[in-house]
Amino acid sequence: QLQASGGGLVQAGGSLRLSCGASGRAFSSYEMGWFRQAPGKEREFVARISRSGFIINYADSVKDRFTISRGNKKNTLYLQMNSLKPEDTAVYYCAADREGAGSRRNQDYDYWGQGTLVTVSS
């Protein structure tokens, strides 16, 4: 089970840190990802991180502004979001990929958190 938190209202240029807590002892065996869904749009890939944390990928739209990380001993995934823009406004979801194929596709992720809303005002 995944539980995302940390969303809120922030002004453009501000920062937020999202967290995703995972229950169970298998957290380190999953690749993890963050996705987001803006109103009226499809869910899109934001970032992913390998089991060890050494391989990371970002969507072009968030590269150099967002940082994904994980704490396997704490069973927690993080997303540090800096220099936020109004177009970053969305519900953010964490997800776990059991197979670990480095995917950016929604359908390849097996477990999803409930989402946390990020609103960036201009």
N, CA, C and O atoms as a DFTB+ gen file, in Angstrom:
488 C
 N C O
     1  1       0.842      -1.189       0.000
     2  2       0.000       0.000       0.000
     3  2       0.880       1.242       0.000
     4  3       1.863       1.314       0.737
     5  1       0.522       2.223      -0.834
     6  2       1.292       3.450      -0.956
     7  2       0.441       4.631      -0.493
     8  3      -0.755       4.707      -0.776
     9  1       1.082       5.539       0.220
    10  2       0.384       6.701       0.759
    11  2       1.185       7.942       0.432
    12  3       2.263       8.153       0.988
    13  1       0.665       8.772      -0.471
    14  2       1.346      10.004      -0.861
    15  2       0.890      11.156       0.008
    16  3      -0.266      11.215       0.427
    17  1       1.813      12.079       0.277
    18  2       1.502      13.251       1.087
    19  2       2.435      14.389       0.706
    20  3       3.403      14.194      -0.028
    21  1       2.133      15.586       1.215
    22  2       3.009      16.725       1.015
    23  2       2.513      17.755       0.026
    24  3       3.141      18.800      -0.145
    25  1       1.405      17.481      -0.625
    26  2       0.871      18.443      -1.566
    27  2       0.311      19.671      -0.865
    28  3       0.170      19.694       0.358
    29  1      -0.006      20.691      -1.658
    30  2      -0.561      21.905      -1.084
    31  2      -0.565      23.021      -2.100
    32  3      -0.350      22.809      -3.293
    33  1      -0.818      24.220      -1.596
    34  2      -0.862      25.420      -2.434
    35  2       0.443      26.192      -2.266
    36  3       0.875      26.457      -1.144
    37  1       1.061      26.548      -3.376
    38  2       2.329      27.271      -3.341
    39  2       2.349      28.284      -4.475
    40  3       1.723      28.076      -5.514
    41  1       3.060      29.365      -4.274
    42  2       3.197      30.362      -5.332
    43  2       4.236      29.918      -6.354
    44  3       5.135      29.134      -6.049
    45  1       4.098      30.425      -7.550
    46  2       5.077      30.124      -8.596
    47  2       6.476      30.503      -8.114
    48  3       6.685      31.553      -7.505
    49  1       7.421      29.617      -8.407
    50  2       8.780      29.809      -7.948
    51  2       9.081      29.145      -6.618
    52  3      10.237      29.056      -6.207
    53  1       8.048      28.683      -5.952
    54  2       8.209      28.056      -4.656
    55  2       8.584      26.587      -4.755
    56  3       8.822      26.055      -5.839
    57  1       8.630      25.946      -3.590
    58  2       9.054      24.548      -3.510
    59  2       8.081      23.742      -2.659
    60  3       7.413      24.270      -1.770
    61  1       8.023      22.463      -2.955
    62  2       7.289      21.493      -2.151
    63  2       8.056      20.185      -2.171
    64  3       8.786      19.893      -3.118
    65  1       7.882      19.397      -1.112
    66  2       8.461      18.063      -1.079
    67  2       7.353      17.054      -0.846
    68  3       6.665      17.083       0.174
    69  1       7.196      16.172      -1.801
    70  2       6.215      15.106      -1.676
    71  2       6.879      13.868      -1.087
    72  3       8.056      13.598      -1.326
    73  1       6.104      13.130      -0.319
    74  2       6.564      11.856       0.229
    75  2       5.570      10.773      -0.126
    76  3       4.387      11.040      -0.336
    77  1       6.060       9.557      -0.190
    78  2       5.204       8.409      -0.458
    79  2       5.668       7.280       0.446
    80  3       6.737       6.707       0.233
    81  1       4.874       6.963       1.444
    82  2       5.207       5.886       2.352
    83  2       4.648       4.566       1.861
    84  3       3.523       4.502       1.367
    85  1       5.439       3.515       2.000
    86  2       5.022       2.194       1.557
    87  2       4.959       1.238       2.737
    88  3       5.869       1.196       3.565
    89  1       3.897       0.484       2.806
    90  2       3.783      -0.528       3.851
    91  2       4.386      -1.834       3.345
    92  3       4.494      -2.038       2.136
    93  1       4.770      -2.696       4.238
    94  2       5.364      -3.955       3.840
    95  2       6.881      -3.875       3.786
    96  3       7.470      -2.803       3.929
    97  1       7.510      -5.047       3.573
    98  2       8.962      -5.101       3.619
    99  2       9.600      -5.230       2.252
   100  3      10.806      -5.459       2.159
   101  1       8.811      -5.086       1.172
   102  2       9.351      -5.318      -0.159
   103  2       9.664      -4.031      -0.901
   104  3       9.905      -4.070      -2.107
   105  1       9.668      -2.903      -0.226
   106  2       9.832      -1.609      -0.902
   107  2      11.085      -1.580      -1.761
   108  3      11.042      -1.098      -2.892
   109  1      12.192      -2.082      -1.251
   110  2      13.453      -1.997      -1.979
   111  2      13.484      -2.881      -3.216
   112  3      14.399      -2.761      -4.030
   113  1      12.520      -3.755      -3.375
   114  2      12.485      -4.632      -4.544
   115  2      11.682      -4.035      -5.697
   116  3      11.572      -4.647      -6.759
   117  1      11.123      -2.846      -5.494
   118  2      10.327      -2.197      -6.525
   119  2      11.040      -0.976      -7.090
   120  3      11.651      -0.200      -6.355
   121  1      10.954      -0.821      -8.389
   122  2      11.251       0.483      -8.958
   123  2      10.065       1.388      -8.632
   124  3       8.924       0.932      -8.558
   125  1      10.349       2.664      -8.442
   126  2       9.300       3.580      -8.030
   127  2       9.212       4.758      -8.996
   128  3      10.197       5.148      -9.623
   129  1       8.030       5.301      -9.097
   130  2       7.843       6.425      -9.993
   131  2       6.854       7.435      -9.450
   132  3       6.036       7.132      -8.582
   133  1       6.950       8.637      -9.980
   134  2       5.953       9.687      -9.729
   135  2       5.280      10.016     -11.056
   136  3       5.935      10.128     -12.092
   137  1       3.979      10.166     -11.001
   138  2       3.183      10.569     -12.145
   139  2       2.295      11.729     -11.694
   140  3       2.157      11.991     -10.499
   141  1       1.700      12.414     -12.659
   142  2       0.784      13.484     -12.295
   143  2      -0.344      13.575     -13.326
   144  3      -0.199      13.185     -14.485
   145  1      -1.458      14.102     -12.856
   146  2      -2.605      14.271     -13.737
   147  2      -3.222      15.639     -13.487
   148  3      -3.749      15.917     -12.410
   149  1      -3.143      16.480     -14.502
   150  2      -3.743      17.804     -14.428
   151  2      -5.210      17.712     -14.835
   152  3      -5.602      16.761     -15.512
   153  1      -6.018      18.676     -14.436
   154  2      -7.442      18.653     -14.791
   155  2      -7.640      18.566     -16.306
   156  3      -7.063      19.347     -17.063
   157  1      -8.449      17.623     -16.728
   158  2      -8.756      17.477     -18.142
   159  2      -7.666      16.851     -18.984
   160  3      -7.772      16.797     -20.209
   161  1      -6.605      16.373     -18.323
   162  2      -5.496      15.778     -19.066
   163  2      -5.260      14.352     -18.612
   164  3      -5.744      13.932     -17.561
   165  1      -4.515      13.615     -19.412
   166  2      -4.164      12.256     -19.051
   167  2      -3.025      12.257     -18.027
   168  3      -2.260      13.214     -17.914
   169  1      -2.945      11.166     -17.300
   170  2      -1.857      11.008     -16.342
   171  2      -0.542      10.908     -17.099
   172  3      -0.451      10.211     -18.110
   173  1       0.483      11.609     -16.604
   174  2       1.756      11.622     -17.300
   175  2       2.910      11.297     -16.353
   176  3       2.838      11.517     -15.144
   177  1       3.943      10.781     -16.934
   178  2       5.162      10.428     -16.213
   179  2       5.884      11.686     -15.736
   180  3       5.944      12.690     -16.445
   181  1       6.424      11.614     -14.532
   182  2       7.215      12.715     -13.982
   183  2       8.662      12.270     -13.754
   184  3       9.598      12.899     -14.248
   185  1       8.833      11.185     -13.005
   186  2      10.183      10.716     -12.684
   187  2      10.120       9.276     -12.215
   188  3       9.082       8.814     -11.740
   189  1      11.244       8.561     -12.350
   190  2      11.335       7.204     -11.838
   191  2      12.709       6.992     -11.256
   192  3      13.659       7.698     -11.592
   193  1      12.806       5.999     -10.367
   194  2      14.066       5.696      -9.704
   195  2      14.196       4.195      -9.562
   196  3      13.229       3.502      -9.244
   197  1      15.396       3.697      -9.799
   198  2      15.644       2.254      -9.723
   199  2      15.623       1.776      -8.279
   200  3      15.543       2.573      -7.344
   201  1      15.697       0.476      -8.120
   202  2      15.630      -0.117      -6.783
   203  2      16.743       0.412      -5.876
   204  3      16.529       0.695      -4.697
   205  1      17.932       0.534      -6.459
   206  2      19.080       0.991      -5.673
   207  2      19.123       2.490      -5.514
   208  3      19.783       3.011      -4.615
   209  1      18.411       3.190      -6.396
   210  2      18.450       4.651      -6.385
   211  2      19.501       5.241      -7.296
   212  3      19.631       6.462      -7.389
   213  1      20.258       4.379      -7.974
   214  2      21.353       4.887      -8.801
   215  2      20.917       5.291     -10.207
   216  3      21.604       6.077     -10.860
   217  1      19.802       4.771     -10.677
   218  2      19.329       5.114     -12.021
   219  2      18.050       5.924     -11.884
   220  3      17.077       5.480     -11.274
   221  1      18.070       7.106     -12.454
   222  2      16.956       8.059     -12.328
   223  2      16.650       8.645     -13.690
   224  3      17.559       8.932     -14.468
   225  1      15.382       8.821     -13.975
   226  2      14.945       9.463     -15.209
   227  2      13.864      10.485     -14.893
   228  3      13.075      10.316     -13.964
   229  1      13.848      11.545     -15.684
   230  2      12.857      12.608     -15.510
   231  2      12.171      12.922     -16.833
   232  3      12.738      12.731     -17.908
   233  1      10.955      13.402     -16.730
   234  2      10.309      13.998     -17.887
   235  2      11.037      15.305     -18.203
   236  3      11.541      15.975     -17.300
   237  1      11.088      15.656     -19.460
   238  2      11.794      16.883     -19.858
   239  2      11.213      18.116     -19.172
   240  3      11.931      19.074     -18.886
   241  1       9.920      18.083     -18.915
   242  2       9.246      19.252     -18.353
   243  2       9.653      19.551     -16.912
   244  3       9.440      20.663     -16.428
   245  1      10.234      18.575     -16.228
   246  2      10.599      18.785     -14.819
   247  2      12.098      18.649     -14.570
   248  3      12.570      18.891     -13.459
   249  1      12.830      18.271     -15.581
   250  2      14.283      18.082     -15.430
   251  2      14.925      19.368     -14.934
   252  3      14.567      20.462     -15.371
   253  1      15.855      19.230     -14.036
   254  2      16.599      20.338     -13.432
   255  2      15.791      21.131     -12.415
   256  3      16.309      22.075     -11.819
   257  1      14.523      20.762     -12.206
   258  2      13.713      21.421     -11.179
   259  2      13.257      20.432     -10.102
   260  3      13.144      20.792      -8.931
   261  1      12.998      19.196     -10.501
   262  2      12.515      18.177      -9.572
   263  2      13.630      17.173      -9.293
   264  3      14.486      16.921     -10.140
   265  1      13.599      16.607      -8.086
   266  2      14.554      15.569      -7.710
   267  2      13.811      14.426      -7.032
   268  3      13.136      14.618      -6.020
   269  1      13.947      13.231      -7.609
   270  2      13.354      12.038      -7.013
   271  2      14.420      11.332      -6.186
   272  3      15.590      11.290      -6.568
   273  1      14.011      10.784      -5.060
   274  2      14.937      10.028      -4.221
   275  2      14.136       9.006      -3.424
   276  3      12.907       9.047      -3.381
   277  1      14.856       8.102      -2.804
   278  2      14.182       7.083      -2.004
   279  2      15.016       6.732      -0.792
   280  3      16.245       6.800      -0.823
   281  1      14.341       6.360       0.265
   282  2      14.990       5.860       1.459
   283  2      14.498       4.461       1.716
   284  3      13.423       4.274       2.286
   285  1      15.264       3.481       1.306
   286  2      14.790       2.104       1.397
   287  2      14.630       1.631       2.848
   288  3      13.775       0.794       3.138
   289  1      15.438       2.161       3.741
   290  2      15.299       1.759       5.153
   291  2      14.042       2.359       5.768
   292  3      13.489       1.817       6.726
   293  1      13.599       3.477       5.213
   294  2      12.385       4.131       5.714
   295  2      11.166       3.783       4.869
   296  3      10.064       4.251       5.154
   297  1      11.350       2.974       3.840
   298  2      10.236       2.617       2.951
   299  2       9.526       3.859       2.411
   300  3       8.297       3.914       2.376
   301  1      10.307       4.848       1.993
   302  2       9.718       6.107       1.570
   303  2      10.340       6.604       0.272
   304  3      11.550       6.519       0.061
   305  1       9.476       7.125      -0.585
   306  2       9.861       7.750      -1.843
   307  2       9.627       9.250      -1.703
   308  3       8.678       9.684      -1.049
   309  1      10.503      10.036      -2.326
   310  2      10.388      11.488      -2.222
   311  2      10.397      12.142      -3.599
   312  3      10.911      11.585      -4.569
   313  1       9.819      13.326      -3.659
   314  2       9.930      14.162      -4.847
   315  2      10.096      15.606      -4.374
   316  3       9.151      16.229      -3.891
   317  1      11.303      16.117      -4.521
   318  2      11.567      17.511      -4.199
   319  2      11.281      18.338      -5.436
   320  3      11.864      18.106      -6.495
   321  1      10.387      19.302      -5.304
   322  2       9.965      20.105      -6.442
   323  2      10.338      21.557      -6.185
   324  3       9.835      22.182      -5.252
   325  1      11.214      22.081      -7.009
   326  2      11.659      23.473      -6.896
   327  2      11.237      24.264      -8.120
   328  3      10.859      23.694      -9.144
   329  1      11.306      25.574      -8.006
   330  2      10.959      26.461      -9.128
   331  2       9.630      26.075      -9.756
   332  3       9.514      25.962     -10.976
   333  1       8.644      25.877      -8.920
   334  2       7.346      25.399      -9.407
   335  2       6.677      26.420     -10.308
   336  3       6.806      27.630     -10.123
   337  1       5.959      25.892     -11.292
   338  2       5.253      26.715     -12.279
   339  2       3.757      26.383     -12.208
   340  3       3.385      25.301     -11.753
   341  1       2.910      27.294     -12.650
   342  2       1.470      26.993     -12.651
   343  2       1.133      25.725     -13.418
   344  3       0.187      25.021     -13.067
   345  1       1.894      25.429     -14.457
   346  2       1.628      24.216     -15.241
   347  2       2.010      22.934     -14.516
   348  3       1.740      21.843     -15.017
   349  1       2.629      23.042     -13.354
   350  2       2.892      21.864     -12.519
   351  2       1.681      21.482     -11.673
   352  3       1.693      20.453     -10.997
   353  1       0.649      22.298     -11.708
   354  2      -0.559      22.010     -10.950
   355  2      -1.180      20.694     -11.411
   356  3      -1.487      20.519     -12.591
   357  1      -1.359      19.777     -10.471
   358  2      -1.873      18.445     -10.800
   359  2      -2.027      17.637      -9.518
   360  3      -1.556      18.032      -8.451
   361  1      -2.690      16.514      -9.647
   362  2      -2.638      15.502      -8.600
   363  2      -1.433      14.619      -8.883
   364  3      -1.286      14.088      -9.984
   365  1      -0.580      14.467      -7.890
   366  2       0.641      13.686      -8.034
   367  2       0.461      12.318      -7.394
   368  3      -0.023      12.197      -6.269
   369  1       0.864      11.289      -8.139
   370  2       0.721       9.916      -7.694
   371  2       2.084       9.237      -7.617
   372  3       2.933       9.433      -8.486
   373  1       2.284       8.449      -6.585
   374  2       3.442       7.572      -6.561
   375  2       2.997       6.181      -7.000
   376  3       1.840       5.799      -6.828
   377  1       3.933       5.437      -7.566
   378  2       3.606       4.124      -8.092
   379  2       4.808       3.199      -7.978
   380  3       5.958       3.638      -7.961
   381  1       4.511       1.908      -7.900
   382  2       5.549       0.886      -7.751
   383  2       5.510      -0.079      -8.913
   384  3       4.448      -0.557      -9.311
   385  1       6.678      -0.359      -9.450
   386  2       6.829      -1.267     -10.590
   387  2       7.555      -2.518     -10.128
   388  3       8.748      -2.469      -9.831
   389  1       6.856      -3.622     -10.065
   390  2       7.428      -4.870      -9.556
   391  2       8.487      -5.444     -10.504
   392  3       9.496      -5.992     -10.060
   393  1       8.247      -5.312     -11.810
   394  2       9.159      -5.909     -12.770
   395  2      10.453      -5.112     -12.884
   396  3      11.526      -5.680     -13.089
   397  1      10.345      -3.809     -12.750
   398  2      11.551      -3.011     -12.767
   399  2      12.189      -2.891     -14.126
   400  3      13.396      -3.085     -14.270
   401  1      11.381      -2.570     -15.139
   402  2      11.915      -2.483     -16.492
   403  2      12.263      -1.058     -16.892
   404  3      12.556      -0.802     -18.059
   405  1      12.236      -0.145     -15.965
   406  2      12.577       1.228     -16.288
   407  2      11.519       1.937     -17.097
   408  3      11.827       2.819     -17.899
   409  1      10.287       1.559     -16.892
   410  2       9.211       2.082     -17.722
   411  2       8.750       3.473     -17.299
   412  3       8.851       3.863     -16.136
   413  1       8.235       4.209     -18.296
   414  2       7.585       5.494     -18.053
   415  2       6.091       5.400     -18.316
   416  3       5.399       6.418     -18.303
   417  1       5.588       4.209     -18.553
   418  2       4.186       4.037     -18.913
   419  2       3.345       3.700     -17.702
   420  3       3.752       2.890     -16.869
   421  1       2.185       4.306     -17.593
   422  2       1.268       4.040     -16.481
   423  2       0.993       2.552     -16.315
   424  3       1.007       2.021     -15.204
   425  1       0.745       1.894     -17.434
   426  2       0.264       0.514     -17.379
   427  2       1.306      -0.462     -16.881
   428  3       0.964      -1.599     -16.557
   429  1       2.552      -0.065     -16.808
   430  2       3.598      -0.966     -16.338
   431  2       3.797      -0.910     -14.830
   432  3       4.603      -1.662     -14.281
   433  1       3.076      -0.033     -14.163
   434  2       3.196       0.085     -12.710
   435  2       2.069      -0.682     -12.040
   436  3       0.913      -0.610     -12.457
   437  1       2.427      -1.419     -10.990
   438  2       1.495      -2.381     -10.402
   439  2       0.675      -1.804      -9.246
   440  3      -0.476      -2.193      -9.045
   441  1       1.252      -0.896      -8.502
   442  2       0.586      -0.357      -7.319
   443  2       0.647       1.161      -7.353
   444  3       1.631       1.757      -7.793
   445  1      -0.436       1.771      -6.876
   446  2      -0.559       3.231      -6.929
   447  2      -1.004       3.783      -5.589
   448  3      -1.802       3.174      -4.876
   449  1      -0.467       4.955      -5.262
   450  2      -0.965       5.685      -4.114
   451  2      -2.222       6.449      -4.484
   452  3      -2.642       6.442      -5.642
   453  1      -2.822       7.108      -3.506
   454  2      -4.105       7.753      -3.715
   455  2      -3.972       9.138      -4.345
   456  3      -4.975       9.701      -4.785
   457  1      -2.788       9.694      -4.402
   458  2      -2.579      11.000      -5.003
   459  2      -2.604      12.126      -3.990
   460  3      -3.309      12.063      -2.983
   461  1      -1.826      13.155      -4.272
   462  2      -1.803      14.354      -3.445
   463  2      -1.814      15.570      -4.372
   464  3      -1.074      15.616      -5.354
   465  1      -2.652      16.544      -4.056
   466  2      -2.877      17.670      -4.949
   467  2      -1.823      18.755      -4.743
   468  3      -1.565      19.192      -3.621
   469  1      -1.230      19.171      -5.841
   470  2      -0.296      20.296      -5.852
   471  2      -0.909      21.406      -6.694
   472  3      -1.251      21.205      -7.859
   473  1      -1.041      22.574      -6.089
   474  2      -1.598      23.722      -6.797
   475  2      -0.578      24.852      -6.762
   476  3      -0.145      25.278      -5.691
   477  1      -0.199      25.331      -7.938
   478  2       0.786      26.403      -8.046
   479  2       0.082      27.644      -8.587
   480  3      -0.437      27.638      -9.703
   481  1       0.069      28.684      -7.803
   482  2      -0.592      29.925      -8.212
   483  2       0.403      30.858      -8.896
   484  3       1.592      30.868      -8.578
   485  1      -0.107      31.633      -9.836
   486  2       0.776      32.541     -10.594
   487  2       0.888      33.894      -9.910
   488  3       1.586      34.780     -10.403
